[in-house]
Amino acid sequence: MSNSTERSLPPEWDEDERMNFMFSDFKENREVNTTDWDSKMDFWTALVIQNCRDRGTVCVNLQELNKSFRRKEKSPLGLPTVIQSMARCGKIQRESEFAANVDCGWLSWGVGLLLVKPLKWTFSTLLGSSHVTLEESFVVIELVKEKAAELLRVYQSSEFASRSILSFQELCTLSSDVCADESTLCMALLQLQRDKQVTVSLHEGEKIVKFCQPGQDRVSPVSDVDIGIYQLQRSEKLLGERVEKLGLEADKCKEEARVLLREGKKTQALRCLRGRKRVEKRADNLFAKLESIRGILDRIAQSQTDKMVMQAYQAGVAALRLSLKDVTVERAESLVDQIQELCDTQDEVNQTISGGVTSAGEDMDELEEELKLLLNESKPDAVLPEIPTNSLGPARDPSLHGKDLLDSLPTVPQSHLNVTTEQLEEELNQLTLTDSGFQQKNSPAKRLEPAQ
């Protein structure tokens, strides 16, 4: 048992009484003691999954579990029941069934998948046998999903992310830190293919893997264009390796010529230099071809980018057309006219309101002028006698005598008033009720009435 597995063992692993119960077999009938049965099942289920995670694998069989959980020369007796229960709950699945459920032609490329012959598990499945053999391999569903997600992240963060197709050998090298062995890698690929993230096929006897590219929901089938790009990329890699090899060979010829020249073997040194020239010429030819292939790959990458941009443009045009479905120039002009008309109406209303307030002020001024005229017209026509301005002697100066006071009074008029009775009656008839009191008080008729 590995050290990593030892560190993952539960704390009660050293308790003899507890572990004797855990190492005992399950009761045939769960209903006898449901609590103990479920407690033991949960204990071993969690331990089996943790053991696989520590070993970096997604598959498990009874033979490996018996070795991993061996304690004091004893192995757990209930592990077959645990495996059967986990299979019924869907936590694990037979490796052969897991591969067969993916429509990918797994028999043609699944190297290292099956530890049991297909004929054997086929007959056991048809007969409905639930017996678990020591060598039969099971896939832990939780772990294979984790491996698949980790493998996809490694690819997307690698230098191969720009390439949609990789060879199986390239993928093995890329996933060496993720998948412990080839079987684990195949299981992760099967899970990714089930999730529509990769597709695996054969090309000229070589297994190739195509990954889903950014912006796609699922991977598309391998097309002739994909095969052509893959062949160009493969040629680029081979030519690059040959150019590098020829460069090393040219350097080797040059070094040999230098050594021979030091030894005085001029003829042999010249021969080495001629060989170096031939090697360099071949390298130049291959490098020119390599540059042509790289140019083609760059144009293909640019065309794919252009295609993606065109698709984005098409989606944008469709969205814009949908958003402007009910918008027309005529409708826009009509709305602008309506807005302008409403603005003009509002301006007129404001002008009317402000004009009404000004005219009201002007009316008030006119009314005040008219009121002043009425007041002036209501004054009496008769002119009252002027109030004497000379001061009365006794009032202001006590030294004045009575004779002087009489002399100071105005002279009594002596003329005879030619006013007849008919004239007075006519004047009375012309007086109005409103000013009768004022005119009677000040009219000569009123003053002359006692004299009549």
VEXNU-929274 format. One line per 10 residues: their letters; for each residue x, y, z of C-alpha. Coordinates in steps of 0.2 Angstrom, whole numbers. Layout:
! VEXNU-929274
a) X:Y:Z; ...
***
This chain:
! VEXNU-929274
msnsterslp) 0:0:0; 7:17:-5; 11:31:7; -2:42:-1; -15:28:3; -9:26:21; -12:45:24; -30:44:17; -35:30:29; -48:34:41
pewdedermn) -43:38:60; -52:22:66; -41:11:55; -30:7:70; -45:2:81; -46:-17:82; -64:-18:88; -70:-6:75; -61:-13:60; -65:-31:65
fmfsdfkenr) -83:-26:62; -79:-17:46; -69:-32:39; -83:-44:42; -95:-49:28; -112:-40:26; -128:-48:32; -138:-56:18; -153:-47:24; -151:-28:26
evnttdwdsk) -167:-26:36; -159:-36:50; -149:-21:56; -151:-7:44; -140:6:53; -125:-6:54; -127:-11:36; -128:7:29; -114:13:41; -102:-1:34
mdfwtalviq) -107:2:16; -104:21:17; -87:18:25; -81:7:11; -89:17:-3; -80:33:2; -64:23:5; -64:15:-12; -67:31:-21; -53:40:-11
ncrdrgtvcv) -41:25:-14; -44:27:-33; -41:46:-32; -25:44:-22; -18:32:-35; -23:44:-50; -34:31:-58; -52:30:-63; -54:11:-63; -54:-2:-49
nlqelnksfr) -56:-21:-47; -57:-32:-32; -39:-39:-33; -32:-21:-31; -44:-17:-17; -39:-32:-7; -21:-28:-8; -24:-9:-4; -35:-13:11; -26:-27:18
rkeksplglp) -24:-26:37; -15:-38:49; -14:-51:35; -33:-50:32; -43:-42:18; -61:-35:19; -74:-49:16; -88:-37:11; -79:-28:-4; -89:-39:-17
tviqsmarcg) -105:-33:-9; -99:-15:-9; -95:-16:-28; -112:-23:-32; -120:-9:-22; -110:5:-30; -114:-2:-47; -133:-3:-43; -132:15:-37; -123:21:-53
kiqresefaa) -107:26:-44; -97:14:-54; -99:4:-70; -91:-10:-79; -77:-4:-89; -83:-14:-105; -101:-7:-103; -94:11:-100; -85:10:-117; -99:1:-126
nvdcgwlswg) -111:15:-121; -101:27:-131; -105:26:-150; -87:29:-156; -81:12:-162; -71:9:-146; -66:-9:-152; -55:-1:-166; -45:11:-155; -48:7:-137
vglllvkplk) -30:0:-133; -28:-5:-115; -47:-3:-111; -52:-20:-107; -44:-31:-94; -58:-44:-97; -61:-52:-114; -77:-45:-122; -84:-63:-124; -83:-66:-106
wtfstllgss) -93:-50:-100; -105:-52:-114; -111:-69:-108; -111:-63:-90; -122:-49:-95; -134:-59:-105; -136:-72:-91; -139:-58:-78; -125:-64:-67; -121:-52:-53
hvtleesfvv) -105:-61:-47; -90:-50:-47; -73:-58:-52; -56:-52:-45; -50:-46:-62; -66:-37:-68; -63:-18:-70; -75:-5:-65; -75:14:-69; -79:26:-55
ielvkekaae) -90:38:-63; -86:53:-52; -67:51:-55; -68:49:-74; -78:65:-75; -65:74:-65; -51:67:-76; -60:72:-92; -62:90:-86; -44:91:-81
llrvyqssef) -38:84:-98; -49:97:-107; -41:111:-96; -24:104:-100; -27:104:-119; -35:122:-119; -20:129:-109; -6:120:-120; 3:125:-136; -9:114:-145
asrsilsfqe) -24:123:-141; -24:132:-159; -24:114:-167; -41:105:-167; -34:88:-171; -20:79:-161; -13:62:-163; -15:50:-149; 4:50:-146; 4:68:-144
lctlssdvca) -10:68:-132; -2:54:-122; 13:66:-120; 3:81:-116; -8:72:-103; 7:63:-94; 4:73:-78; -14:71:-78; -17:52:-83; -7:39:-74
destlcmall) -8:27:-89; -15:24:-106; -31:16:-99; -35:31:-89; -32:42:-104; -44:32:-114; -58:32:-101; -56:51:-100; -58:52:-119; -73:41:-118
qlqrdkqvtv) -81:53:-106; -77:68:-116; -84:60:-131; -100:56:-122; -100:74:-117; -98:79:-136; -82:88:-132; -70:76:-142; -72:64:-156; -59:50:-160
slhegekivk) -56:42:-176; -43:32:-187; -33:40:-201; -21:29:-211; -20:17:-196; -16:31:-184; -28:37:-170; -32:55:-170; -42:65:-158; -52:81:-162
fcqpgqdrvs) -57:93:-149; -71:105:-148; -65:123:-152; -70:139:-142; -87:146:-147; -94:128:-151; -106:119:-140; -101:102:-147; -87:95:-158; -90:93:-176
pvsdvdigiy) -86:77:-185; -69:75:-193; -70:82:-211; -59:81:-226; -54:99:-222; -48:93:-204; -39:79:-212; -30:91:-224; -25:103:-210; -19:88:-199
qlqrsekllg) -8:82:-214; -1:99:-216; 3:101:-198; 11:84:-198; 22:88:-213; 27:104:-205; 33:95:-189; 42:82:-200; 51:95:-211; 55:105:-195
erveklglea) 64:90:-187; 73:86:-204; 79:104:-206; 85:103:-188; 94:87:-191; 103:93:-206; 108:109:-197; 117:98:-184; 125:87:-198; 132:103:-206
dkckeearvl) 139:109:-190; 147:92:-188; 155:92:-205; 162:109:-202; 170:104:-185; 177:88:-194; 185:99:-207; 193:110:-194; 200:95:-185; 207:88:-202
lregkktqal) 214:105:-206; 224:106:-190; 231:88:-193; 237:94:-210; 224:84:-220; 219:97:-232; 211:86:-245; 200:77:-232; 195:94:-225; 190:100:-242
rclrgrkrve) 179:84:-244; 171:88:-227; 167:106:-233; 159:100:-249; 149:88:-239; 144:102:-228; 139:113:-243; 127:98:-249; 119:96:-232; 116:115:-231
kradnlfakl) 109:115:-249; 97:101:-244; 92:110:-228; 89:126:-238; 77:117:-249; 68:108:-235; 67:125:-226; 59:133:-241; 46:119:-242; 43:121:-223
esirgildri) 40:140:-226; 28:136:-239; 18:124:-228; 18:137:-214; 12:150:-226; -3:139:-231; -7:135:-213; -7:154:-209; -19:157:-223; -30:143:-217
aqsqtdkmvm) -30:150:-199; -34:167:-206; -48:160:-217; -55:152:-201; -54:169:-192; -62:177:-207; -76:164:-207; -79:167:-188; -80:186:-191; -92:183:-206
qayqagvaal) -103:173:-195; -103:186:-181; -107:199:-195; -122:188:-200; -128:186:-183; -126:205:-180; -136:209:-196; -150:197:-191; -151:204:-174; -151:222:-181
rlslkdvtve) -164:217:-194; -175:210:-180; -173:225:-169; -177:237:-183; -192:227:-189; -205:240:-185; -194:255:-188; -195:265:-205; -189:281:-211; -207:287:-214
raeslvdqiq) -212:282:-196; -197:291:-189; -201:307:-200; -219:306:-193; -214:305:-175; -202:320:-178; -216:330:-185; -228:326:-171; -214:331:-158; -211:347:-168
elcdtqdevn) -230:351:-168; -232:347:-150; -217:359:-146; -225:373:-156; -242:370:-147; -233:371:-130; -224:387:-136; -241:395:-141; -249:390:-124; -234:398:-115
qtisggvtsa) -235:414:-125; -254:415:-123; -252:413:-104; -239:426:-102; -248:438:-114; -264:436:-103; -255:442:-88; -248:458:-96; -265:463:-104; -273:461:-87
gedmdeleee) -261:474:-80; -264:486:-94; -283:484:-90; -280:489:-72; -271:504:-77; -285:509:-89; -298:506:-75; -288:517:-63; -287:531:-75; -306:530:-78
lklllneskp) -309:530:-59; -299:546:-58; -310:554:-71; -325:549:-62; -319:557:-46; -315:573:-55; -332:573:-63; -341:570:-46; -334:587:-39; -347:602:-37
davlpeiptn) -347:616:-50; -350:629:-36; -334:637:-30; -334:640:-12; -328:657:-6; -310:659:-1; -306:657:17; -299:674:23; -281:673:26; -280:689:37
slgpardpsl) -280:685:55; -294:690:67; -289:703:79; -296:697:95; -291:679:92; -273:682:87; -271:699:96; -281:703:111; -276:721:110; -288:724:95
hgkdlldslp) -304:733:100; -322:729:93; -322:742:81; -306:736:73; -314:719:72; -329:725:62; -318:734:50; -309:719:47; -324:709:41; -328:708:23
tvpqshlnvt) -341:720:15; -359:713:14; -365:713:-4; -378:726:-7; -384:720:-25; -401:713:-27; -402:694:-31; -413:693:-47; -419:674:-43; -437:670:-46
teqleeelnq) -447:655:-38; -448:646:-55; -430:646:-57; -427:638:-40; -440:625:-43; -432:620:-60; -414:619:-52; -421:608:-38; -428:596:-51; -412:594:-59
ltltdsgfqq) -403:589:-44; -399:570:-42; -402:560:-26; -383:556:-24; -377:574:-24; -393:583:-18; -387:585:0; -370:592:-6; -378:604:-18; -392:609:-6
knspakrlep) -379:613:7; -369:624:-5; -382:631:-17; -388:649:-17; -406:644:-16; -403:635:0; -395:650:7; -408:662:0; -423:652:6; -426:661:22
aq) -425:678:13; -439:673:2
***
